[in-house]
């Protein structure tokens, strides 16, 4: 199957996935996305490109898994990926929240000490 | 325990300018040897200024609201850093009577337990609470009994005292959101002992409770889940 005799939806799909990969790369270049998180998205983008170009691979996989309608397999994979990644993100957020709380507490106690020291110094000056 | 133990009272305060000064002064009238630290949890009113003027030993001003768990932990962190022997927590709303402090810390001073909870149910007191709240307390005290084997009839009470080991433990880890019930499970899982002490409790004097009817359902689910999970958690992961 070549790009030229395929239906418009495949062409669109290929263009979209290529654009997606390029967009992820540009986010990393502009430091809007960390490298560590970008790997996942780049891999996903490449998978979409492959599935778009070689859509018969998806059909083969669907037949092998007894899935009658191949695109539904694609939806299933996409959905599972989304769930897994959302769970990963909530784990990351939990860790970040814990750190923010810890930092806030340390900062507040430190600020209190600073204030006490400043007051003591002021008191010493007035005596 | 040394001759004169260093005692700290931790008061977490969120918009409590109306009652905080009275609470601080009453604590100081109990004993001169008790330090008071107020943790201002991002209040939008004059809590900080009022607490400083009332003569609190320290006022720690959190830059934004961390919630009751985060604020309490700040107090325990402060107690740990300043090497206090006993840390008490008292609500800023005036529900707890500071004259009960000696009673609450006594079993800890004698080295009998690591943690005490001021309870309004051990003996009959003047305190009345809503039916929904009572149902919640009964469920939680059953849960505590089942998970820890120790009795606590008033597990949501915010009048508590901790020894040095518990202070250190809380400085490292303290549950968020609605920590009172979970804390008891954590203590018990560490092989530490707690006991309930009968105290007087009155209605809050100013401000409003952090627990609204809408939040209470979330409270039940969250705390129930947290208690059950921490009961299955490995010792090292506490």
Interface residues (C-beta under 8 A of the other chain):
Chain A: X101 X104 X105 X106 X107 X108 X109 X111 X112 X116
Chain B: X39 X58 X59 X60 X61 X62 X63 X64 X66 X70 X73 X74 X77 X78 X81 X176
